[in-house]
Structure formats: structure tokens, C-alpha cells
Amino acid sequence: MASPNTPKQPEKISADCPHCGFSQLESAYAKSTFCRKCGQHYSIEKLLAKEVTSLKAPSFLDKITKLVQGEKIRDICCFSCGHRQQVSTSAQSSICPGCGSYIDLRDFKISGPFGRSIQTQGDVVVTSKGEITSSKVSCGSAYIEGKLRGNLFCTGIVSVKMQGKLLGSVDTHHLNIVKRADVEFVRPVKVHSVEIHGKISARIMCETGVTIAKGGCLEGVVYAKAINIERGGIFSGELFIGQQELTQPDLLGKDEHSGLFGDESLGLGPA
């Protein structure tokens, strides 16, 4: 039996079938496999070789910059037990003192099609030419300028600068819609707090408060404890104060369930 303090190394990776698109978990050491949906055989090594061009580790210049600036400390959160700790920004991995789980701290830059799962407490950057279709991407922070069709879970800040529809799901501690962004979230957004400097259309579930800064624009449905609209900010939609959980009818939308919002709808006067 393994010791409770033995680090839990990642052993599975997501492998998408090139024939039918079905995603399944395989051993990180497997070279090939059979699709559990269509039965076709395919090479995992070839898939990873194609994707590695889309996923870039920090450059030599980035490493030199960190070295010149000196060692800094950052807070990270264990995905397994939620324990928080402080580590050096130069560290590439760590062990959770709470449960002994392995924690990846690498930063990833995605500049093309990418369909593998990621779990890191580092940064995930999706450039304007990047496209994530992963079933799950878990990270410490994220910057989205390209396409997101998968599921994103972040324990820190997700900054969005893209224009167009964001088809994937976002669950993050803090969401930041930067200036010049014009994004429509197709799926409900689950956040602890939101700050809007650009334009966003979404159904937002916020545990605390939503802030619309000067020049920011929010259109949609908001569930939050508070909303702050600065001078020059715009909100258009429905606001619900106090409700913190989406029910299944909420996920389907108002049109499919008449009377969904009942008498809880609040009119929003001048900020």
C-alpha cells in the first residue's frame, strides 16, 4: 500500500480520436489505442507530436527575465484538496502539504488547435490563433484571446480579450473582461467576482459582486450579491440579488421555461 505522503503523479492524458472525435483517457505512456466509440485504431504519439507545436513552454528570454527580476512568491491552490500555499515563481512543480498531491506549475502558451487536458497552477495563454477543445483545462490563471470550445476551470484570474462567441464553459475565481474585448458567452459563467472593461454578453452566476468599469458594457442575466456600475459603464438585462445557484431550468434559459424569474426581478436604476 502506498504511503499517504507519496506524491500522486499524473498518469492519464486525454486522447481524442481522429476518426470520430471521441475523447477518452489513456495512459501517459501509451503509444497507441483503440477508440471506445468507433473502434478505430490510432496513434497517440502522432497526436501529441501535432499538438506540441501548439503548446509552448516559457522561452529562454522569459527564463532570463525571471532570473534578472529575482525570485518572487505566488499563491497556489491544490486542485485535489483546496489547500493554499506559497511557492517561488521559478518553481516548475510542487507537492501539496495538505494531501501530498503533485502540482504542476508550468506555464502553457497555445497558438494553434489543442485538444488535450491540462492541469497546472501556472498560466495558460490562448493566443489569437489558438483554439482549445479540451474536455477540461484547469489552471492558476488564464488569458484568452483565441477560441475556447472546451471547459476552463481556474483558481485565480481569467482575462478575456477575444471578440466573438466563447463556446466553452468558464468557472473561475475572478473574471476580467479587458478593454476592446467584445465577447458573447454561450454557456453560463460561474465566478466569485467579475470586473468588466470591455463588452460582454452573458448569463453570470457571481458569488460576490460585479463591477462594470468606465467604458464597460454588460448585457444579459446576472445573479450576484451586488453590482457596481461606474460612471460611463452600461448594464442591460436582468439582475437578481442573492440567488447563488443555477437550477436546471436556469441552464436551459428563460424562453424554455416561462415564469422562470418570477417576482424576483429587480429594476436597475441609475448607478
HELIX and SHEET records of a PDB file:
HELIX    1   1 ILE A   44  GLU A   51  1                                   8    
HELIX    2   2 PHE A   60  GLN A   69  1                                  10    
HELIX    3   3 GLN A  248  LEU A  252  1                                   5    
SHEET    1   A 2 LYS A  12  ASP A  16  0                                        
SHEET    2   A 2 SER A  23  SER A  27 -1                                        
SHEET    1   B 2 SER A  32  PHE A  34  0                                        
SHEET    2   B 2 HIS A  41  SER A  43 -1                                        
SHEET    1   C 7 LEU A  55  LYS A  56  0                                        
SHEET    2   C 7 PHE A 108  ILE A 110 -1                                        
SHEET    3   C 7 ASP A 123  VAL A 126  1                                        
SHEET    4   C 7 SER A 141  ILE A 144  1                                        
SHEET    5   C 7 ASN A 151  VAL A 160  1                                        
SHEET    6   C 7 VAL A 137  CYS A 139  1                                        
SHEET    7   C 7 ILE A 118  GLN A 119  1                                        
SHEET    1   D10 LEU A  55  LYS A  56  0                                        
SHEET    2   D10 PHE A 108  ILE A 110 -1                                        
SHEET    3   D10 ASP A 123  VAL A 126  1                                        
SHEET    4   D10 SER A 141  ILE A 144  1                                        
SHEET    5   D10 ASN A 151  VAL A 160  1                                        
SHEET    6   D10 SER A 169  ILE A 177  1                                        
SHEET    7   D10 VAL A 189  ILE A 196  1                                        
SHEET    8   D10 LYS A 199  CYS A 206  1                                        
SHEET    9   D10 ASP A 182  PHE A 185  1                                        
SHEET   10   D10 GLN A 163  LEU A 166  1                                        
SHEET    1   E 9 LEU A  55  LYS A  56  0                                        
SHEET    2   E 9 PHE A 108  ILE A 110 -1                                        
SHEET    3   E 9 ASP A 123  VAL A 126  1                                        
SHEET    4   E 9 SER A 141  ILE A 144  1                                        
SHEET    5   E 9 ASN A 151  VAL A 160  1                                        
SHEET    6   E 9 SER A 169  ILE A 177  1                                        
SHEET    7   E 9 VAL A 189  ILE A 196  1                                        
SHEET    8   E 9 GLY A 209  ILE A 212  1                                        
SHEET    9   E 9 ALA A 226  ILE A 229  1                                        
SHEET    1   F10 LEU A  55  LYS A  56  0                                        
SHEET    2   F10 PHE A 108  ILE A 110 -1                                        
SHEET    3   F10 ASP A 123  VAL A 126  1                                        
SHEET    4   F10 SER A 141  ILE A 144  1                                        
SHEET    5   F10 ASN A 151  VAL A 160  1                                        
SHEET    6   F10 SER A 169  ILE A 177  1                                        
SHEET    7   F10 VAL A 189  ILE A 196  1                                        
SHEET    8   F10 LYS A 199  CYS A 206  1                                        
SHEET    9   F10 CYS A 217  ALA A 224  1                                        
SHEET   10   F10 ILE A 234  ILE A 241  1                                        
SHEET    1   G 2 ILE A  73  CYS A  77  0                                        
SHEET    2   G 2 ARG A  84  SER A  88 -1                                        
SHEET    1   H 2 SER A  93  ILE A  95  0                                        
SHEET    2   H 2 TYR A 102  ASP A 104 -1                                        
SHEET    1   I 3 PRO A 113  PHE A 114  0                                        
SHEET    2   I 3 GLU A 131  ILE A 132  1                                        
SHEET    3   I 3 LYS A 147  LEU A 148  1                                        
END                                                                             
